[in-house]
Amino acid sequence: MSDKQDTDFVFEDPAANPRAKANLLCRPFFSWLDPFFWLGYKRELKQEDLYATPEEARSQELSKQFEKYWLAETKRIGLGKKPRLWYTLFQCFKWQIIFHGLFFSSQFLPIISQAVLVGYLSQYFCDKEILETERSALRDINKTDLVVMKEEEIKMATRNAYLYALGLIVASFTVASTHTWVFYISHKMGMMHRIILTGAIFRKVLRLTQSTIGQLSIGHIVNLASNDVQKFDLGFEFLPCLWIVPLFIPIFTYVLWRELGPSCLAGIALVVLQPPVQYVGARLYTKWRFKSARVTDKRVE
């Protein structure tokens, strides 16, 4: 019986991750996952069906990278300063964070273009009705030259409308295709940060003395690793907005000023006033979150 129990916990080596060999057409559309989905559709998935963890997401490599930058950051203690965890995490993923911010900002221009192009298309249908009415009136009074001019104006407006529609299709496709990748990269970075911090908690607990461990509650450690660290999965979704939104507010203001005039300043003012209100709300939420965490620690314990 003991031999059977031992074999129950022996897993085969996972299959190679197909993402590593996926070509440039498969990666943007995640088609390298199709065989896995088809397998799950045909039968229940098993442990050996799961792919191997990608190299960049392995806890051993991420922990070594974090340890290197964290040891360099702890030298600030000798200068009377506190080590900065956020700066250490930034050093680990600085190029990924910069790329994520640039990729995230690429959504804003197509979104602005969508609103502008929809406005142009709406204006086209209004102007077309007016031009056709004027053309009919000129025909009634036999103004042939003016009728030809109106027909040319209608043809030009129609051609422009097709261009607006084409631009709207391209902008919509760009937003739809980049939106998935933005959130994929966000969750991937959040997952890597969660892996790093969970490993850091594990190594920290192993280095504590027995007397220090006795002063800590098991619920506090479990809550840190299972609940608090999970927030990093969601934190990176809109993190680039901290520096992207201030850069795009002037662009939004210019576009709205052209269409609405000074009345657009009322809406812009509400957008500008939101960060201070959200900051106060975040401070209150942090205070209540600490109280909730203490209660959760006691419950888990």
Backbone as a ProteinNet text record, in pm:
[ID]
protein_1_A
[PRIMARY]
MSDKQDTDFVFEDPAANPRAKANLLCRPFFSWLDPFFWLGYKRELKQEDLYATPEEARSQELSKQFEKYWLAETKRIGLGKKPRLWYTLFQCFKWQIIFHGLFFSSQFLPIISQAVLVGYLSQYFCDKEILETERSALRDINKTDLVVMKEEEIKMATRNAYLYALGLIVASFTVASTHTWVFYISHKMGMMHRIILTGAIFRKVLRLTQSTIGQLSIGHIVNLASNDVQKFDLGFEFLPCLWIVPLFIPIFTYVLWRELGPSCLAGIALVVLQPPVQYVGARLYTKWRFKSARVTDKRVE
[TERTIARY]
83.3	0	85.6	196.8	286	343.6	372.7	424.9	321.4	196.5	90.4	75.8	86.1	74.2	190.3	309.8	423.4	406.2	352.5	335.2	224.5	133.4	25.9	78.8	193.2	246.1	362.7	386.4	493.2	430	467.5	413	519.3	474.4	566	609.5	721.2	768.7	664.9	630.8	529.1	575.5	479.7	511.5	570.9	651.4	714.5	608.1	632.4	536.1	538.4	427	427.1	446.4	431.6	449.8	593.3	689	829.1	858.8	785.2	808.8	700	610.1	502	557.8	504.3	552.2	485.3	518	468.4	319.1	259.9	116.3	37.5	97.4	26.7	23.8	130.4	137.8	35.3	17.4	-80.5	-222.1	-258.1	-395.5	-407.2	-299	-298.9	-344.6	-318.6	-361.5	-277.2	-162.6	-81.3	-151	-259.2	-336.6	-451.7	-473.9	-587.2	-582.8	-467.6	-466.7	-504.9	-464	-497.3	-647.1	-709.2	-853.1	-930.9	-884.4	-950.8	-941.5	-826	-810	-904.8	-917.3	-1012.1	-1156.6	-1184.8	-1320.6	-1354.9	-1253.9	-1278.3	-1286.1	-1203.6	-1201.3	-1158.7	-1166.3	-1125.4	-973.1	-923.5	-779.2	-717.8	-593.2	-518.8	-392.3	-322.8	-201.6	-96	-81.2	23.2	-10.1	-132.8	-169.2	-119.9	-84.7	-42.6	96.6	117	246	345.8	471.6	576.9	572.3	616.9	619.7	723.2	689.9	789.5	911.6	1023.4	1148.3	1139.5	1074.8	1070.8	978.6	897.2	803.8	842.8	959.8	1003.3	1042.7	996.5	1020.2	1168.3	1246.1	1388.3	1459.3	1433	1499.7	1451.3	1321.5	1268.4	1319.4	1329.3	1377.1	1523.7	1604.7	1745.7	1759.8	1679.4	1684.5	1641.8	1535.5	1488.9	1592.8	1654.4	1752.3	1871.3	1912.7	2027.4	1998.3	1883.3	1849.9	1813.7	1754.6	1716.8	1840.4	1941.2	2065.1	2132.8	2127.7	2183	2102.4	1971.6	1885.7	1902.7	1934.4	1951.6	2075.3	2163.3	2280.2	2239.3	2116.5	2067.2	2051.5	2040.8	2026.9	2149.6	2267.5	2389.5	2392.2	2313.4	2304.3	2189.2	2124	2011.7	1882.3	1871.6	1751.1	1687.4	1558.5	1486.9	1498	1513.4	1513	1375.1	1374.7	1250.3	1211.5	1100.9	1054.3	1007.9	937.8	886.6	999.3	1108.8	1221.8	1289.6	1295.6	1353.4	1270.4	1139.2	1052	1063.5	1079.4	1096.7	1226.9	1333.8	1460.5	1449.7	1367.4	1351.5	1277.5	1183	1096.9	1089.6	1196.7	1188.1	1157	1219.3	1193.1	1053.4	1008.5	871.9	769.5	796.2	703.3	698.3	813.7	817.7	744.5	769.9	701.6	551	513.2	370.3	305.9	374.9	319.9	302.9	402.8	392.7	282.3	272.5	169.3	30.9	20.8	-106.3	-149	-53.5	-86	-126.6	-87.5	-123.6	-274	-348.2	-493.7	-562.4	-501.4	-571.8	-592.8	-492.7	-508.2	-617.9	-625.9	-739.7	-874.2	-877.8	-1004.1	-1047.7	-952.3	-984.4	-1028.3	-957.5	-993	-1133.5	-1174	-1309.5	-1414.4	-1396.8	-1494.6	-1498.3	-1380.5	-1375.6	-1437	-1405.1	-1456	-1606.7	-1658.5	-1803.6	-1871	-1808.7	-1863.3	-1864.5	-1754.5	-1749.4	-1854.5	-1875.3	-1977.1	-2117.6	-2142.6	-2273.9	-2294.4	-2189.1	-2198.6	-2220.5	-2162.4	-2179.8	-2326.4	-2395.3	-2535.1	-2622.5	-2587.5	-2664	-2638.5	-2510.6	-2477.4	-2528.5	-2529.9	-2575.3	-2722.2	-2801.9	-2943.9	-2961.3	-2880.7	-2890.2	-2845.7	-2735.1	-2685	-2783.8	-2846.9	-2945.1	-3066.8	-3105.4	-3218.7	-3183.4	-3061.6	-3018.6	-3008.3	-2958.8	-2948.9	-3086.9	-3184.3	-3320.4	-3379	-3349.1	-3399.8	-3336.5	-3206.3	-3139.1	-3189	-3223.4	-3278.6	-3413.3	-3490.5	-3623.1	-3611.8	-3502.6	-3487.1	-3386.3	-3352.6	-3266.3	-3128.6	-3070.4	-2932.5	-2837.2	-2806	-2729.7	-2589.6	-2521.5	-2384.3	-2378.8	-2473.4	-2474.2	-2512.2	-2597.4	-2633.5	-2511.6	-2429.5	-2307.3	-2212.3	-2201.9	-2115.1	-2164.6	-2295.6	-2351.6	-2328.8	-2340.2	-2316.2	-2170	-2079.3	-1937.8	-1915	-1982.8	-1971	-2023.9	-2135.5	-2192.1	-2097.3	-2036	-1941.7	-1819.4	-1769.7	-1653.5	-1688.7	-1805.4	-1846.6	-1863.8	-1919.2	-1936.6	-1801.9	-1705.7	-1572.2	-1506.9	-1521.3	-1465.5	-1533.8	-1665.1	-1737.4	-1685.4	-1654	-1595.4	-1459.5	-1382.1	-1252.7	-1270.9	-1369.9	-1399	-1440	-1525.6	-1570.1	-1452.8	-1362.7	-1244.1	-1154.8	-1136.2	-1056.3	-1119.4	-1253.8	-1324	-1305.4	-1307.8	-1285.8	-1144.6	-1046.8	-906.6	-886.7	-943.8	-929.5	-996.6	-1115.9	-1185.8	-1107.7	-1051.9	-973	-846.6	-785.2	-664	-694.6	-804.4	-842.2	-874.6	-950.4	-989.1	-868.6	-772.1	-655.9	-555.6	-538.7	-441.3	-497.9	-630	-691	-662	-674.8	-648.6	-503.5	-413.4	-271.4	-231.9	-294.6	-264.3	-296.6	-413.5	-452.1	-376.2	-337.8	-254.3	-119.2	-57.8	71.7	55.6	-55	-79.3	-88	-167.9	-183	-54	20.6	147.2	246.1	255.8	345.8	298.8	168	116.2	146.9	136.8	169.3	316.3	406.7	549.4	581.5	518.6	539.3	486.2	373.9	318.7	412.1	472.1	565.9	688	739.6	857.3	829	717.7	687.8	651.8	584.6	556.9	686.7	779.8	909.9	987.7	975.8	1044.6	989.3	857.1	796.5	845.3	851.9	896.5	1041.1	1128.7	1269.9	1285.9	1205.1	1212.9	1171.8	1067.8	1023	1129.8	1196.9	1301.1	1420	1443.5	1558.5	1528.2	1402.6	1366.6	1404.4	1434.5	1465	1335.3	1348.5	1231.8	1156.4	1230.7	1165.4	1086.9	1142.1	1071.3	947.6	960.1	845.1	732.6	771.5	669.9	588	644.5	571.9	476.5	494	407	292.1	180.9	66.2	68.5	29	24.1	-75.7	-182.8	-282.9	-228.6	-139.2	-80.5	3.5	84.4	170.1	85.6	-13.5	-100.5	-177.4	-223	-298	-209.9	-83.1	8.9	28.7	53.3	86.6	-33.9	-151.3	-268.3	-363.8	-361.5	-460.6	-396.3	-304.8	-247.2	-165.8	-86.1	-2.7	-86.6	-207.5	-294	-332.7	-325.2	-364.7	-275.3	-153.9	-65.4	-118.9	-201.9	-261	-350.7	-413.3	-504.1	-438.8	-331.9	-272.3	-208.8	-162.1	-91.6	-184.9	-313.9	-405.7	-411.3	-415.2	-428.4	-314.1	-204.7	-88.6	-32.8	-24.5	27.9	-53.7	-179.6	-261.8	-203.8	-117.1	-59	20.3	87.9	165.7	109.5	19.1	-35.4	-148.5	-237.1	-353.5	-311.4	-214.7	-173.3	-118.4	-59.4	-7.4	-118.2	-226.2	-333	-443	-447	-550.3	-542.9	-421.6	-418.9	-474.8	-451.2	-504.7	-656.9	-709.6	-854.9	-914.2	-846.6	-895.7	-900.5	-796.3	-791.4	-905.3	-927.6	-1033.1	-1169.9	-1193.3	-1322.9	-1342.8	-1234.9	-1246.3	-1289.1	-1237	-1274.3	-1421.5	-1475.7	-1613.2	-1713.7	-1676.4	-1771.9	-1740.7	-1616.7	-1580.4	-1550.7	-1564.6	-1529.5	-1612	-1728	-1811.7	-1745.9	-1645.7	-1578.4	-1495.1	-1463.2	-1379.6	-1447.1	-1580.7	-1651.4	-1620.4	-1624.5	-1591.7	-1445.5	-1356.1	-1212.5	-1184.2	-1255	-1234.2	-1272.3	-1380.1	-1418.7	-1312.3	-1252.5	-1147.5	-1025.6	-990.1	-872.1	-895.9	-1020	-1050.4	-1066	-1074.1	-1091.4	-971.6	-846.8	-733.2	-727.2	-746.8	-746.4	-856.3	-975.8	-1085.1	-1052.4	-996.9	-959.4	-845.3	-756.2	-646.3	-700.3	-795.5	-855.9	-929.2	-1001.5	-1070.8	-974.3	-859.4	-760.1	-700	-677.4	-624	-723.2	-851.4	-952.6	-962.6	-954.7	-960.9	-842.1	-722	-603.5	-621.4	-677.4	-700.7	-796.3	-905.5	-1002.9	-945.9	-858.7	-800	-709.5	-635	-549.7	-634.4	-745.3	-833.5	-891.7	-931.9	-985.8	-879.5	-753.9	-646.7	-622	-628.7	-608.7	-718.1	-841	-951	-933	-887.7	-865.5	-754.2	-647.4	-537.2	-588.1	-670.8	-722.6	-813.9	-893.5	-985.3	-909.6	-805	-725.5	-649.1	-600.5	-526.9	-616.2
-121.9	0	125.3	118.9	235.1	263.4	152.8	174.6	244.5	205.8	270.2	417.4	449.4	588.5	670.7	609.9	684.2	715.4	620.7	643.7	744	763	860.3	1002.2	1028.8	1164.9	1182.8	1086.5	1097	1143.5	1263.4	1319.1	1315.6	1293.4	1293.9	1437.5	1447.2	1578.6	1644.1	1770.3	1836.4	1853	1860.4	1879	2016.4	2026.5	2155.1	2258.9	2380.8	2487.5	2527.5	2515.4	2547.1	2694.9	2779.7	2923.1	2954.6	2874.9	2901.9	2884.6	2792.5	2766.5	2825.2	2903.3	2962.5	3068.1	3074.8	3172.1	3307.3	3401.7	3539	3551	3454.3	3457.8	3393.1	3295.9	3225.9	3307.1	3378.4	3449.2	3560.9	3647.7	3756.6	3708	3592.4	3542.8	3425.6	3393.4	3286.7	3152.8	3131	3005.4	2886.9	2913.7	2803.8	2731.5	2788.8	2723.6	2638.2	2641	2568	2417.9	2350.2	2206.4	2177.5	2266.4	2247.1	2262.2	2359.5	2378.7	2262.3	2212.6	2100.5	1975.8	1957.1	1842.7	1851.6	1972.1	1991.4	1976.4	2004	1986.5	1838	1757	1615.6	1533.2	1568.2	1490.1	1579.2	1524.9	1598.9	1609.9	1728.8	1751	1683.7	1639.7	1574.6	1654	1614	1682	1681	1566.8	1555.4	1631.7	1681.9	1760.4	1904.1	1949.2	2088	2109.4	2227.1	2259.5	2300.1	2294.5	2336.8	2487.9	2533.3	2676.1	2745.2	2858.1	2928.9	2968.1	2981.4	3011.6	3143.7	3243.4	3375.3	3380.2	3275.4	3273.8	3172.8	3113.7	3017.2	3089.7	3037.1	3103.3	3107.2	3005.9	3006.3	3125	3146.4	3255.8	3391.7	3403.8	3531.8	3564.5	3464.3	3487.9	3529.1	3467.4	3507.2	3651.1	3688	3824.9	3924.8	3892.6	3980.7	3990.7	3878.2	3877	3966.2	3966.1	4048.4	4196.8	4242.5	4384.6	4422	4327.6	4357.9	4372.3	4290.1	4302.9	4435.9	4480.6	4612.1	4723.5	4703.6	4806.4	4811.4	4698.7	4698.4	4775.3	4809.8	4891.3	5031.9	5072.4	5203.5	5209.9	5091.5	5090	5151.5	5125.9	5185.5	5336.4	5391	5536.7	5596.4	5514.7	5563.7	5574.7	5504.3	5509	5370.4	5368.9	5242.6	5186.1	5055	4995.5	5008.7	5028.5	5053.1	4927.4	4867.4	4747.5	4779.5	4890.8	4925.4	4948.2	5006.2	5031.3	4899.7	4806.1	4675	4602	4607.1	4542.8	4612	4742.8	4815.5	4775.9	4757.5	4714.7	4576	4490.8	4355.8	4356	4448.1	4446	4582.7	4659.1	4796.5	4800.5	4712.3	4716.1	4663.9	4563.1	4513.9	4620.1	4694.9	4799.3	4912.1	4950.3	5055.9	5011.1	4886.2	4833.5	4825.7	4782.9	4774.7	4912.4	5013.9	5148.5	5200.5	5175.7	5219.7	5144.6	5015.3	4935	4975.6	5006.6	5050.8	5184.2	5274.4	5405.8	5397.2	5288	5274.9	5260	5229.4	5217.7	5352.7	5456.2	5582.7	5654.1	5654.2	5722.2	5658.9	5525.4	5468.4	5497.7	5502.7	5533.2	5676.9	5770.5	5908.8	5915.6	5840.7	5840.4	5787.3	5688.1	5634.2	5742.3	5818.6	5923.1	6030.4	6070.1	6174.5	6125.5	6002	5948.2	5926.1	5883.1	5869.8	6005.9	6110.4	6245	6289.4	6258.4	6293.7	6218	6089.2	6012.1	6066	6102.1	6160.6	6291.8	6373.2	6500	6477.6	6368.7	6338.8	6313	6234.1	6203.6	6327.9	6417.4	6542.9	6632.7	6645.2	6731.7	6674.2	6540.8	6478.7	6510.7	6508	6540.9	6685.4	6773.5	6915.3	6934	6868.4	6881.6	6825.9	6715.1	6658.5	6748.4	6810.8	6905.7	7025.6	7077.6	7192.1	7152.3	7029.3	6984	6973.3	6924.1	6913.3	7051	7146.1	7281.8	7345.6	7320	7376.2	7311.9	7185.5	7120.4	7179.9	7217.1	7274.3	7407.3	7480.6	7611.9	7604	7477.3	7453.8	7518.7	7514.4	7562	7442.6	7410.6	7290	7295.1	7410.5	7420.3	7401.3	7462.3	7448.5	7306.6	7241.8	7102.9	7012.9	7035.3	6955.6	6978.2	7101.8	7131.1	7060.7	7062.1	6994.4	6843.8	6787.3	6644.5	6610.7	6699.2	6677.7	6686.4	6779	6789.8	6664	6610.7	6488.8	6371.3	6360.9	6252.3	6262.7	6385.4	6404.7	6372.4	6414.8	6384.4	6233.8	6166.1	6020.4	5950.2	5996.9	5936.7	5955.8	6073.4	6098.3	6010.6	5989.1	5905.6	5762.3	5711.6	5577.7	5572.2	5678.1	5683.1	5688	5764.3	5768.1	5630	5561.1	5427	5329.1	5340.9	5254.5	5283	5411.2	5447	5399.3	5403.9	5354.7	5204.2	5130.8	4985.7	4955.1	5026.6	5004.2	5038.6	5149	5189.1	5087.8	5040	4941.3	4810.2	4768.3	4644.9	4661.3	4778.2	4803.1	4797.7	4860.7	4858.9	4717	4643.8	4508.1	4414.9	4430.3	4341.3	4376.8	4504.5	4543.7	4532.2	4541.7	4537.6	4404.4	4295.1	4162.8	4149.9	4198.9	4187.3	4274.8	4391.8	4479.8	4410.8	4349.3	4282.8	4151.5	4087.2	3967.2	4002.4	4108.1	4151.5	4199.4	4267.6	4315.9	4200.5	4099.9	3985.1	3903.7	3897.6	3824.4	3893.2	4025.4	4097.8	4088.6	4096.4	4079.8	3942.7	3839.9	3704.6	3693.7	3753.9	3747	3819.3	3932.8	4003.3	3919.8	3853.6	3769.4	3652.2	3594.4	3484.5	3532.2	3649.2	3702.5	3729	3794.2	3831.1	3708.6	3611.5	3488.1	3415.5	3411.1	3351.1	3428.1	3562.6	3643.9	3617.3	3601.8	3569	3432.7	3337.1	3201.7	3203.9	3274.5	3279.4	3356.3	3459.1	3536.6	3451.5	3371.7	3286.2	3182.1	3129.2	3029.1	3087.2	3218	3280.1	3330.6	3329.3	3376.7	3274.1	3323	3234.3	3179	3076.3	3013.7	3111	3194.1	3290.5	3394.7	3436.6	3535.5	3474.8	3350.7	3283.7	3265.9	3242.9	3226.8	3351.8	3468.1	3594.1	3623.4	3551.8	3572.6	3473.3	3515.8	3426.2	3358.3	3233.7	3160.3	3224.7	3276.8	3341.3	3462.3	3537.3	3654.5	3613.9	3509.4	3464.6	3408.3	3327.3	3269.9	3379.3	3479.1	3588.2	3669.9	3689.5	3762.2	3689.3	3558.7	3481.9	3451.9	3437.3	3394.4	3506.1	3616.2	3721.6	3853.4	3903.7	4035.3	4037.3	3932.7	3928.9	3916.7	3861.9	3845.2	3979.1	4086.8	4217.1	4263	4206.9	4245.5	4198.1	4093.9	4049.2	4155.9	4236	4340.1	4477.4	4495.4	4627.7	4677.2	4586.3	4627.4	4654.8	4630.3	4652.4	4798.9	4888.7	5031	5112.7	5047	5119.5	5221.2	5190.6	5291.8	5419.3	5414.8	5536.7	5648.3	5614.2	5716.2	5818.7	5776	5871.7	5891.4	5803.3	5818.1	5920.4	5914.7	6005.4	6152	6194.6	6335.2	6377.1	6284.4	6318.6	6331.8	6257.3	6258.4	6359.1	6412.7	6512.7	6633	6688.9	6799.5	6760.8	6636.2	6592.9	6585.4	6528.3	6523.3	6664.5	6754.2	6891.9	6959.3	6938.2	6999.3	6947.7	6815.1	6757.7	6807	6809.4	6855.4	7004.3	7082.3	7226.6	7254.7	7176.7	7196	7166	7067.8	7025.8	7100.8	7130.6	7187.2	7329.3	7370.6	7504.3	7509.9	7626.9	7641.2	7553.9	7507.5	7425.5	7292.1	7250.6	7124.5	7133.6	7255.1	7270.8	7218.3	7215.4	7161.7	7012.5	6936.6	6794.7	6770.3	6851.1	6836.9	6866.2	6964.7	6998.2	6881	6810.8	6693.6	6584.9	6566.7	6465.8	6502.6	6631.4	6676.8	6666.3	6685.5	6680.8	6538.3	6441	6302.8	6247.9	6270.9	6213.6	6252.8	6381.9	6411.6	6339	6330.3	6260	6111.2	6052.5	5911.9	5887.9	5985.2	5971.1	5965.4	6054.3	6052.2	5920.1	5875.6	5747.3	5631.5	5637.1	5530.2	5527.8	5645.9	5649.6	5589.1	5620.5	5561.4	5410.9	5369.8	5225.8	5152.6	5214.1	5151.8	5134.2	5234.7	5226.6	5112.5	5104	4996.2	4860.8	4859.1	4732.8	4674.6	4758.3	4709.9	4648	4711.6	4655.8	4522.6	4515.1	4390.7	4281.4	4317.5	4218	4157.8	4240.7	4187.9	4086.5	4119.7	4026.7	3898.3	3911.1	3792.8	3706.2	3769.7	3693.2	3609.3	3669.1	3595.5	3481.7	3505	3401.4	3284.8	3315.3	3208.6	3131.5	3203.4	3137	3038.8
0	0	0	70.3	74.1	-63.1	-142.1	-276.1	-363.5	-348.5	-427.1	-391.4	-262.3	-220.1	-273.6	-279.9	-331.5	-479.6	-555.3	-698.3	-727.4	-635	-658.4	-668.1	-609.1	-606.2	-702.9	-789.8	-889.3	-1020.8	-1065.2	-1188.3	-1297.2	-1418.1	-1530.6	-1561.7	-1633.5	-1673.1	-1763.2	-1738.1	-1820.1	-1963.8	-2051.9	-2193.3	-2216.3	-2320.6	-2353	-2385.1	-2341.2	-2363.9	-2511	-2584.1	-2728	-2757.2	-2657	-2680.7	-2720.7	-2672.4	-2703.4	-2852	-2920.1	-3062	-3150.9	-3093.6	-3173.9	-3267.9	-3389.8	-3487.6	-3465.9	-3551.3	-3535.3	-3562.8	-3632.6	-3657.6	-3545.1	-3478	-3369.9	-3241.3	-3211.3	-3083.5	-3069.8	-3170	-3150.4	-3126.8	-3184.7	-3173.2	-3076.1	-3003.8	-2903.1	-2961.1	-3088.8	-3151.4	-3106.3	-3041.7	-2991.7	-2875.3	-2823.3	-2718.4	-2772.4	-2903.6	-2961.6	-2932	-2947.9	-2914.3	-2769.3	-2678.9	-2537.9	-2515.3	-2581.3	-2568.2	-2630	-2745.8	-2808.8	-2721.3	-2657	-2568.6	-2449.6	-2393.1	-2284	-2326.8	-2454.7	-2506.6	-2522	-2557.2	-2583.6	-2455.3	-2357.3	-2233.5	-2118.5	-1998.7	-1879.4	-1875.5	-1845.6	-1842.1	-1720.5	-1737.4	-1631.3	-1601.1	-1495.5	-1453.9	-1564.6	-1630.7	-1732.5	-1860.4	-1872.9	-1990.9	-1982.5	-1864.3	-1847	-1905.7	-1960.8	-2019.7	-1911.9	-1947.6	-1856	-1836.7	-1721.7	-1692.6	-1781	-1841.7	-1923.1	-1840.2	-1907.5	-1838.2	-1763	-1823.3	-1760.1	-1639.5	-1618.4	-1505.2	-1398.3	-1407.1	-1306	-1177.9	-1066.9	-938.1	-903.2	-943.1	-910.7	-975.1	-1103.6	-1174.5	-1125	-1103	-1055.6	-915.6	-829.6	-693.5	-693.2	-778.9	-787.6	-835	-932.4	-983.1	-876.6	-803.5	-696.6	-584.9	-550.3	-441.8	-476	-600.6	-641.3	-622.7	-669.6	-657.2	-512.8	-439.1	-300.8	-211.9	-233.1	-156.1	-184.8	-308.4	-340.6	-275.5	-264	-204.2	-52.8	10.3	155.7	201	110	146.2	188.9	157.5	200.7	352.2	415.8	561.5	627.7	569.5	623.9	611.7	521.1	504.4	584.6	665.5	745	667.8	555.2	473.1	467.5	438.7	428.7	286.6	274.6	140	76	-53.6	-127.3	-204.1	-164.2	-232	-372.7	-389.9	-522.1	-621.3	-574.8	-663.8	-702.4	-608.5	-638.5	-743.4	-728.5	-827.8	-963.4	-960.9	-1087.4	-1155.4	-1078.6	-1136	-1198.5	-1139.8	-1194.6	-1327.7	-1344.1	-1463.3	-1530.2	-1526.1	-1576.3	-1726.2	-1806.9	-1950.8	-1981.6	-1907	-1928.2	-1891.1	-1782.7	-1740.7	-1843.4	-1897.2	-1999.1	-2125.4	-2168.1	-2287.2	-2264.1	-2143.7	-2111.5	-2116.8	-2064.6	-2068.4	-2210	-2295.9	-2435	-2508.1	-2482.6	-2547.9	-2498.2	-2369.3	-2312.7	-2373.7	-2391.8	-2449.1	-2594.8	-2664.3	-2805.3	-2824.9	-2718.6	-2730.9	-2738	-2682.1	-2666.2	-2799.9	-2886	-3014.3	-3099.6	-3112	-3185.4	-3120.7	-2986.4	-2918.9	-2950.5	-2947.9	-2984.7	-3130.4	-3216.8	-3359.3	-3381.3	-3303.7	-3317.4	-3293.5	-3186.2	-3154.9	-3263.4	-3312.5	-3415.8	-3546.3	-3586.1	-3712.4	-3707.2	-3593.8	-3580.5	-3595.1	-3541.1	-3557.7	-3702.9	-3776.2	-3918.4	-3998.9	-3966.2	-4037.4	-4010.4	-3886.1	-3853.6	-3929	-3936.3	-4008.4	-4157.6	-4209.7	-4353.4	-4386.2	-4305.7	-4334.6	-4322.7	-4230.8	-4219.8	-4340.8	-4380.4	-4494.4	-4626.3	-4637.9	-4762.7	-4788.9	-4685.1	-4702.4	-4745.9	-4689.3	-4728.6	-4872.8	-4913	-5050.4	-5151.6	-5119.5	-5212.1	-5224	-5115	-5120.3	-5206.8	-5192.4	-5274.1	-5420.8	-5447.7	-5587.2	-5651.3	-5576.6	-5630.6	-5659.6	-5571.8	-5593.6	-5716.8	-5739.5	-5857.6	-5986.2	-5981.5	-6100	-6138.8	-6038.1	-6066.4	-6139.2	-6116.3	-6182.5	-6297.4	-6338	-6454.2	-6442.4	-6327.3	-6307.3	-6326	-6450.6	-6481.9	-6423.5	-6439.2	-6388.5	-6237.3	-6168.2	-6021.9	-5979.6	-6060.5	-6029.2	-6039.7	-6142.6	-6159	-6042.1	-5996.4	-5881.4	-5755.2	-5737.2	-5619.2	-5625.9	-5746.4	-5760.2	-5729.1	-5771	-5737.7	-5587.4	-5522.2	-5376.3	-5307.4	-5360.2	-5301.4	-5320.5	-5441.1	-5466.6	-5375.1	-5358.4	-5271.1	-5126.1	-5080.6	-4943.6	-4924.3	-5026.9	-5017.5	-5011.8	-5094.8	-5092.4	-4956.2	-4900.4	-4766.6	-4661.1	-4678	-4581.9	-4584.4	-4706.1	-4714.2	-4644.1	-4659.8	-4591.5	-4439.9	-4393.3	-4249	-4198.9	-4277.5	-4237	-4233	-4333.3	-4333.7	-4213.8	-4184.7	-4067	-3938	-3931.8	-3812.1	-3795.6	-3907.6	-3900.6	-3852.9	-3906.8	-3866.7	-3719.3	-3675.2	-3535	-3442.4	-3480.6	-3397.7	-3390.6	-3504.1	-3505.1	-3420.9	-3426.9	-3347.3	-3199.1	-3158.1	-3016.7	-2970.6	-3053.4	-3015.1	-3006	-3097.7	-3098.3	-2989.3	-2959.8	-2857.2	-2716.4	-2703.3	-2569.7	-2501.3	-2575.4	-2517.9	-2475.7	-2560.4	-2528.2	-2410.6	-2399.1	-2285.4	-2154	-2145.7	-2021.4	-2002.2	-2111.4	-2098.6	-2037.6	-2088.6	-2034	-1889.9	-1860.6	-1724.6	-1626.3	-1658.7	-1568.6	-1560	-1668.4	-1666.1	-1572.8	-1580.9	-1492	-1347.8	-1325.7	-1190.6	-1134.8	-1220.7	-1176.6	-1137.1	-1216.1	-1184.8	-1054.2	-1031.4	-904.4	-787.8	-808.6	-702.6	-672.3	-775.2	-754.8	-677.3	-713.5	-646	-499.2	-469.8	-332.2	-247.9	-307.9	-233.9	-199.5	-295.6	-267.8	-162.6	-165.1	-64.5	75	85.5	215.3	263.2	171.4	207.7	258.8	186	228.6	358.9	377.4	501.4	621.1	605.7	715.7	749.3	647.5	673.6	748.5	733.4	797.6	939	978.2	1111.1	1217.2	1334	1445.9	1504.3	1584.6	1645	1735.2	1806.2	1895.5	1817.8	1702.4	1620	1556.3	1508.8	1447.8	1549.1	1675.5	1778.5	1801.5	1766.8	1785.4	1669.7	1559.4	1443.4	1444.8	1392.7	1381.4	1244.7	1242.9	1116.5	1020.3	1076.4	992.7	919.3	985.3	921.3	800.7	814.8	705.4	590.6	625.5	522.6	450.5	523.1	461.5	367.6	405.5	318.8	186.2	195.9	76	-11.1	48.2	-28.1	-63.8	9.8	-11.7	-54.2	27.5	-0.3	-129.5	-151.3	-271.1	-397.7	-385.2	-501.6	-563.6	-485.3	-538.2	-652.5	-662.7	-771.9	-906.3	-906.4	-1032.4	-1093.3	-1008.6	-1056.3	-1061.6	-985	-975.3	-1103.8	-1190.9	-1311.4	-1428.7	-1412	-1523.2	-1563.7	-1464.9	-1494	-1436.2	-1400.5	-1348.4	-1447.5	-1578.4	-1671.8	-1680.1	-1633	-1637.2	-1551.8	-1455.9	-1369.2	-1447.5	-1554.5	-1632.9	-1774.1	-1818.9	-1953.3	-1956.7	-1857.4	-1857.2	-1853.5	-1768.4	-1774.7	-1910.5	-1984.2	-2116.8	-2220.8	-2203.5	-2303.3	-2272.3	-2153.2	-2121.5	-2215	-2246.2	-2343.8	-2481.2	-2523.6	-2653.3	-2647.6	-2539	-2523.2	-2520.5	-2449.6	-2439.4	-2576.3	-2656.8	-2790.6	-2878.1	-2877.1	-2960.2	-2915	-2784.3	-2734.3	-2758.3	-2750	-2772.3	-2916.3	-3011	-3151	-3174	-3102	-3125.7	-3038.5	-2913.1	-2817.9	-2775.6	-2792.4	-2748.5	-2599.2	-2536.5	-2393.6	-2299.5	-2344	-2255.4	-2219.3	-2297.5	-2266.9	-2140.2	-2095.3	-1977.1	-1851.2	-1850.8	-1734.5	-1717.6	-1827.6	-1820.3	-1788.7	-1847.2	-1819.6	-1672.9	-1617.3	-1475.7	-1385.8	-1420.6	-1340.9	-1347.9	-1465.6	-1480.2	-1397.5	-1397.1	-1322	-1171.7	-1127.7	-984.4	-931.8	-1020.9	-975.8	-897.6	-940.5	-866.1	-719	-681.1	-536.8	-459.4	-520.2	-452.8	-438.8	-543.8	-537.5	-438.6	-425.2	-328.6	-186.2	-154.6	-21.7	1	-101.2	-87.8	-70	-138.6	-125.4	14.7	71.7	208.5	307.6	291	378	356.6	230.7	202.1	263.8	256.8	315.8	466.5	530.9	675.7	709.3	634.5	658.8	619	517	472.3	580.6	650.7	758.5	870.4	902.7	1004.8	958.4	832.4	779.3	777	747.1	742.9	880.8	984.2	1119.5	1155.3	1118.2	1145.6	1065.5	942	858.5	915.1	966.8	1027	1144.4	1227.7	1342.7	1297.4	1192.4	1146.3	1085.5	1004.5	943.7	1047.1	1149	1255.9	1330.4
[MASK]
+++++++++++++++++++++++++++++++++++++++++++++++++++++++++++++++++++++++++++++++++++++++++++++++++++++++++++++++++++++++++++++++++++++++++++++++++++++++++++++++++++++++++++++++++++++++++++++++++++++++++++++++++++++++++++++++++++++++++++++++++++++++++++++++++++++++++++++++++++++++++++++++++++++++++++++

